[in-house]
Amino acid sequence: MIAVAVLLVASAPLYFARGIGVFDDSLYLKAGQLILDGLKPYRDFYDIKPPGIYYVSAAIAAVGGNGWLAPRIFLFVFAAVFQIAMVRWIHTHFGARAAMFGAVLNGLSYPLAQGYSLHTEPFGALAAFAACCVVLPDTRSIVRWGVAGALVGLAVLFKQTGVLYLAALGAFAVFDRQAGNAIPRLPLRLTALVGGFTAVLALAMTPFVAQGLARPLVDAVVTGAANRADFPFASLFAIGRTWILSPALIAFLGVAVVLCVAPGARRALDDRRLRVFGLFVCVGVFAIVPTLKQGGAGHYVQPGAFAFSVACALFLDAYLDTSGRLPRFVTGVAGAGMVAYLAAVCGVGAGMLRDDKIHADLMVQAQMRDTLDAHLEPKESVLCVSGPATARLYLMSGRHPVNRSLYFYPSNDWLFSVDDARRALFDGQVRAAVVEINPVDDRPVLTDAEIASLRSLYDIVPLGPQTPLRLIALFRQRRGDSSESAS
């Protein structure tokens, strides 16, 4: 537990000193606030994720309000609970040294895979870890397989790719050879697994069906997600850049090499450890499949980090008990690598503390909200427009969006595109807007000439330091208003 505590302290600046999230983090937090205001996901605001993350965010806002601190405290506590649960399980079944290896590997992988930000993957990963813990003691129990399937269903309620955990557990059910397991029972295990999975999804769909939201949900979570995923596989460089953000995955690649080239290494794991090792490797390998398409996004390695941490911990602990120099050399290399990763975590955290981005963002947020409140009625909505950070602007504004769109993405252009937003501005269709302009973009949201032309329709108020990004608020002039707009 000391290792868990040390690594949580080392990573704490990533949770509390980072700025307001650009996309996912802000999107989910805003969705939770809108739910508390009575809006319905998919019908009143659009995104392609399953509903779990929105209602977790709503619960955070219900308990801690709409401030910036409550979500970060929640994420830090969740990280601590997840890591402690995993380490205690390893310690109970395989001893203190294995638990220490697991604590270090997962404790470093978790923040580097963006566990400090509100993403869907950690919630699915905790459910998958629980599913593994449920089935391992007795794979002959049909009830256990049903519970495991239900837990995987819970993972899918946070992200569609959680279904890969179902595939991993199904593969383990096929290949596991626990004493007394008879092949004729395999169909029963698989049926129970799929049955538990289906039951949870059906139960979760019930309130949406009752509210007439089933079609919007399917259109977003199934059709919309499929359209979003319709892009080429990532390059090897992009995949490698993603994988390197998970020390547990990198350690597993090293373990795989050792197992291939050192016959003695394959004998280090006894039958009991080999079963557990096999399950967690299976889960980890299936979980990183999405990284083959989505390169460069660190949170995509989060689903497999816990699994690779457990697998590597079991192997390193057992391998150290074998004779020879190679086991100690392998462990030494792994230790040196973890020290380098720890230095990286501490370096990033120190940079965040030095930059104090959260303080600067909160100052801009306060100015934005004061400016909007001075020009608008409390319930009036606002149009926010930015390249990648539209959801962030909506969160900072504290206002409802003018339509269902909380962000701009190519696969969402049918709903509301940047061109649609520009057209609405130039046609004077919106009462107020907040626009973020990156002057180095090939096609800025608004050019200087376009901003000048909009002064005939809007009072324009600059927000924040205006560098490196230009942030402005636009308020439609009321008929007969001849006041000068701010420069």
Secondary structure, DSSP 8 states (H G I E B T S, - for coil): -HHHHHHHHHHHHHHHTS-S-SSHHHHHHHHHHHHHTT--BTTTB--SS-THHHHHHHHHHHHHTTSSHHHHHHHHHHHHHHHHHHHHHHHHHH-HHHHHHHHHHHHHHHHHTTTTS--SHHHHHHHHHHHHHHHTT-TT-HHHHHHHHHHHHHHHTT-GGGHHHHHHHHHHHHH---TT--GGGHHHHHHHHHHHHHHHHHHHHHHHHHTT-HHHHHIIIIIIHHHHT-S----HHHHHHHHTT-HHHHHHHHHHHHHHH-HHHHTSS-HHHHHHHHHHHHHHHHHTGGGGTSTT-GGGGHHHHHHHHHHHHHHHHHHHTSSSSHHHHHHHHHHHHHHHHHHHHHHHHHHHHHHTHHHHHHHHHHHHHHHHHHHS-TT--BEEE-SS-HHHHHHHHTS-BSSS-SS--GGGTTT--HHHHHHHHHTT--SEEEEEE-TTSSS-SS-HHHHHHHTTTEEEEEETT-SSSEEEEEEE--TT-------
